[in-house]
Amino acid sequence: MSGESLNGMYFEELSVGQSAIFAKTVTEADIVAFAGVSGDFNPVHINEEFASQTMFKGRIAHGMLSAAFVSTVFGTKLPGPGCIYVSQLLKFKAPVRIGDTVTARVEVTTLTPEKKFATFKTTCSVAGKIVMDGEATLMVPSKG
């Protein structure tokens, strides 16, 4: 890690319209691991026989797994290490299935200098279709 900084962008380096993404193909292992870490063993996520009888006609990933990919963008890319999550509104619009590639995208929409808050439009999509929509506010370190 020599030469790499543990600091992300400073508030003063942000501008409205900046965006970043993270994409990952959801695997069986991801769903099982997320269930174990979160304690959410809802059978719609882990039991194919049960899930096949639901409106989804098969297992789906936890919605919060996709939401976690938004957190990945914030913590690693924009603004990056050092930012603090303040709030997140989420609307789940479509299911994510094993084998789907989820693309999480964040875009700066508002900057509040007096609080060092940045507001972001947050989305997750699969094959161009929005599966999760939301808005997040982060506190971003200042140069001063």
Secondary structure, DSSP 4 states (H G I P E B T S, - for coil): -TT--S----GGG--TT-EEEEEEE--HHHHHHHHHHH----HHHH-HHHHTTSTTSS----HHHHHHHHHHHHHHTSS-TT-EEEEEEEEE-S---TTPEEEEEEEEEEEETTTTEEEEEEEEEETTEEEEEEEEEEE-----
